[in-house]
Amino acid sequence: MFNIGTLQLQSSLILAPMAGVSDLPFRLITRRFGAELAFTEMLNCRSLGLKSRRTKQMIASNEQDRPLGVQILGSEPYYIKRAIEVLQSYSFDILDFNAACPEKKVTRRGEGAALLLEPKKLQRILELVVQAVSKPVTVKIRTGWDNLSINAPEVAQMAEDAGVKAIFIHGRTKQQLYSGEVDYQTIRQVKRAVKIPVIGSGNIFSGPLAKRMFEETGCDGILIARGSLGNPWIFRSISTYLKEGRQQPLPSFLEVIRIMKEHLRLCVEFFGEKYGVIIYRKFFGWYTKGFPKIRPLRQLATGATTLQELEKIISSILVLENYQRPIMSGVK
Ligand SMILES: Cc1cc2nc3c(=O)[nH]c(=O)nc-3n(C[C@H](O)[C@H](O)[C@H](O)COP(=O)(O)O)c2cc1C
């Protein structure tokens, strides 16, 4: 469908980087339903250099987990260069640089979205990264710092001049964090300002919202983030909607149980039983969001410590089978 540098993509639906979420098990599950390109969560350049166990887990991948985008976060050339050296021994297809994270602990170090306030500095960093990495380099930005300083079109042009091969843009300012209107207009201006592909992000919770992002911005691809939490099927349902204009029904409870168990097993295989079960608990909550009478099972899941216990709890979701699942709604 489109290329990011030398990487050819058949699908324009991409799994977004999400801290604490986009680990290997989750990426593998979403790929089953059509996420072709998927991202790791952001990796702090300082921590990457320290090669901690946790950081290694964040970059770990396998042959089914391709194509893979790795995202880095930083602002100091020394740490960025050191992180890139560490990354040389890992295999991935795209290196994305984060200039979008709005968290205080990140922006007060001059990293993430704070770099939108210093476009020249961001450009110099991107030049450095492009020179140091043989894979296509991309950047993830927001529309600006706040609504008085929207500068994504200029930032995107500067990134293109630095040699970046695609722009990922969350259509909100840093100040908006994750709520409020998505600014399709500014994404459209970014698309007009550069020749490289532009991938839009923000509120892609359904087929109609995906269509809206494509139509209102002219973007080449879309990043799916919160819409995939507990709903890896979203990739298939958006794809069907874009091709055929029809909404797919939600997966049956049986199908949800099957995927929940598969996801759990991948977590335990990857993180080990003790940690895997803990990591999985939040996914249990997301998978069962809106399920009728789910509270007692959720409480049990929160206290579960073994694979067997959690599998049993997941199986008992089947008692809900008598409830009708709604047709997927158009807008969340
Ligand atoms: C839990 C969570 C973690 C996130 N972590 C990252 C991250 O590590 N790097 C990044 O660039 N964006 C991150 N984001 C932002 C998303 O990639 C995405 O741009 C944003 O959530 C808007 O998309 P949505 O409305 O579909 O959720 C995160 C979002 C969420 C909800």
The ligand as an SDF file (V2000), in Angstrom:
LIG
                    3D

 31 33  0  0  0  0  0  0  0  0999 V2000
   -1.1690    3.4560   27.3940 C   0  0  0  0  0  0  0  0  0  0  0  0
   -0.5750    4.2940   26.3050 C   0  0  0  0  0  0  0  0  0  0  0  0
    0.7930    4.3160   26.1230 C   0  0  0  0  0  0  0  0  0  0  0  0
    1.3650    5.0750   25.1010 C   0  0  0  0  0  0  0  0  0  0  0  0
    2.7060    5.0290   24.9030 N   0  0  0  0  0  0  0  0  0  0  0  0
    3.2600    5.6560   23.8340 C   0  0  0  0  0  0  0  0  0  0  0  0
    4.6380    5.4910   23.5230 C   0  0  0  0  0  0  0  0  0  0  0  0
    5.3810    4.7640   24.1920 O   0  0  0  0  0  0  0  0  0  0  0  0
    5.1260    6.1720   22.4540 N   0  0  0  0  0  0  0  0  0  0  0  0
    4.3260    6.9720   21.6620 C   0  0  0  0  0  0  0  0  0  0  0  0
    4.8130    7.5560   20.7010 O   0  0  0  0  0  0  0  0  0  0  0  0
    3.0150    7.1140   21.9260 N   0  0  0  0  0  0  0  0  0  0  0  0
    2.4690    6.4670   22.9690 C   0  0  0  0  0  0  0  0  0  0  0  0
    1.1110    6.5650   23.1950 N   0  0  0  0  0  0  0  0  0  0  0  0
    0.2930    7.3620   22.2740 C   0  0  0  0  0  0  0  0  0  0  0  0
   -0.3300    6.4870   21.1790 C   0  0  0  0  0  0  0  0  0  0  0  0
    0.6640    5.8940   20.3620 O   0  0  0  0  0  0  0  0  0  0  0  0
   -1.3180    7.2700   20.2980 C   0  0  0  0  0  0  0  0  0  0  0  0
   -0.6340    8.2070   19.5070 O   0  0  0  0  0  0  0  0  0  0  0  0
   -2.3790    8.0050   21.1330 C   0  0  0  0  0  0  0  0  0  0  0  0
   -2.8760    7.1830   22.1600 O   0  0  0  0  0  0  0  0  0  0  0  0
   -3.5670    8.4590   20.2570 C   0  0  0  0  0  0  0  0  0  0  0  0
   -4.1930    7.3740   19.6700 O   0  0  0  0  0  0  0  0  0  0  0  0
   -5.5960    6.7540   20.2280 P   0  0  0  0  0  0  0  0  0  0  0  0
   -6.5360    7.9150   20.3960 O   0  0  0  0  0  0  0  0  0  0  0  0
   -5.9780    5.7770   19.1510 O   0  0  0  0  0  0  0  0  0  0  0  0
   -5.2940    6.1120   21.5430 O   0  0  0  0  0  0  0  0  0  0  0  0
    0.5420    5.8390   24.2400 C   0  0  0  0  0  0  0  0  0  0  0  0
   -0.8400    5.8270   24.4390 C   0  0  0  0  0  0  0  0  0  0  0  0
   -1.4090    5.0670   25.4370 C   0  0  0  0  0  0  0  0  0  0  0  0
   -2.8960    5.0620   25.6050 C   0  0  0  0  0  0  0  0  0  0  0  0
  1  2  1  0
  2  3  1  0
  2 30  2  0
  3  4  2  0
  4  5  1  0
  4 28  1  0
  5  6  2  0
  6  7  1  0
  6 13  1  0
  7  8  2  0
  7  9  1  0
  9 10  1  0
 10 11  2  0
 10 12  1  0
 12 13  2  0
 13 14  1  0
 14 15  1  0
 14 28  1  0
 15 16  1  0
 16 17  1  0
 16 18  1  0
 18 19  1  0
 18 20  1  0
 20 21  1  0
 20 22  1  0
 22 23  1  0
 23 24  1  0
 24 25  2  0
 24 26  1  0
 24 27  1  0
 28 29  2  0
 29 30  1  0
 30 31  1  0
M  END
$$$$
